[in-house]
Amino acid sequence: RDNRRQVGPRMKVAIVYHPSLPARPFAFSVLQTSDRGLTGSELSSIEYAQHLTGLGHEVTWYGAVQFPALMHNTPVMPYSDAQMSDGNDAVVAWNTDAALRAGTGNALRILNMQVSDFGWCQPGWEAHVDLFCPLSMSHAQHMRSQTHISSSQWRIMHNGVDLDAFRPGGPDGDTP
């Protein structure tokens, strides 16, 4: 897209939607039209992968898929094929630390938290996370009392809006 550009050095990133999370297998060929639907967590992991790919990074999305696929130039792989230690600069896990407990090599280990508690994380999860990313300041304030992770490890990662699919304003495009 015209509004996308390379930001910083090109990075190799694994984005992981762990199959232990409540999910049904993804069908990427009909993702936007399937009766299956998507949760906000699922959709955000997919959108982050697509956006980072659009910025020029080498991104692979891992999750509950049966076969490798390509999603808007982003490789999609079954979680069983996840290679967390395969030269990744960062491993970004959604809602659970499970993938970050695997050998991630020297990768930056990021936990993107889309839910309001650490119920899907194992005790001691903080030792496996370099950055913890709640999705808003109010979400961070809510989560603060549930963990002892250092303030220096917190980064807000807001979910965004795909401006190719959504245009703010009224039916004629005017701002209400």
FENSULBEL-V802538 format. One record per residue. SS is DSSP state (H for helix, E for strand, L for the rest). BURIAL is b if it has 24 or more other ideal C-beta (glycine too) atoms within 12 Angstrom, else e. Layout:
((SS;BURIAL) (SS;BURIAL))
//
This chain:
((L;e) (L;e) (L;e) (L;e) (L;e) (L;e) (L;e) (L;e) (L;e) (L;e) (L;b) (E;b) (E;b) (E;b) (E;b) (E;b) (L;b) (L;b) (L;b) (L;e) (L;b) (L;e) (L;b) (L;e) (L;e) (L;b) (L;e) (H;b) (H;e) (H;e) (L;b) (L;e) (L;e) (L;e) (L;e) (L;e) (L;e) (L;b) (L;e) (H;e) (H;b) (H;b) (H;b) (H;b) (H;b) (H;b) (H;b) (H;b) (H;b) (H;b) (H;b) (H;b) (H;b) (H;b) (L;b) (L;e) (L;b) (E;b) (E;b) (E;b) (E;b) (E;b) (E;b) (L;b) (L;b) (L;e) (L;e) (L;e) (E;b) (E;e) (E;b) (L;b) (L;e) (E;b) (E;b) (E;b) (E;b) (E;b) (H;b) (H;e) (H;e) (L;b) (L;b) (L;b) (L;e) (L;e) (L;e) (L;b) (L;b) (E;b) (E;b) (E;b) (E;b) (E;b) (L;b) (L;b) (L;b) (H;b) (H;b) (H;b) (H;b) (L;b) (L;e) (L;b) (L;e) (L;e) (L;b) (E;b) (E;b) (E;b) (E;b) (E;b) (E;b) (L;b) (L;b) (L;e) (L;e) (L;b) (L;e) (L;b) (L;b) (L;e) (L;e) (L;e) (H;b) (H;b) (H;e) (H;b) (L;b) (L;b) (E;b) (E;b) (E;b) (E;b) (L;b) (L;e) (H;e) (H;e) (H;b) (H;b) (H;e) (H;e) (H;b) (H;e) (L;e) (L;e) (L;b) (L;e) (L;b) (L;e) (H;e) (H;e) (H;e) (E;b) (L;b) (L;e) (L;b) (L;e) (L;b) (L;e) (L;e) (L;e) (L;e) (L;e) (L;e) (L;e) (L;e) (L;e) (L;e) (L;e) (L;e) (L;e) (L;e) (L;e) (L;e) (L;e))
//
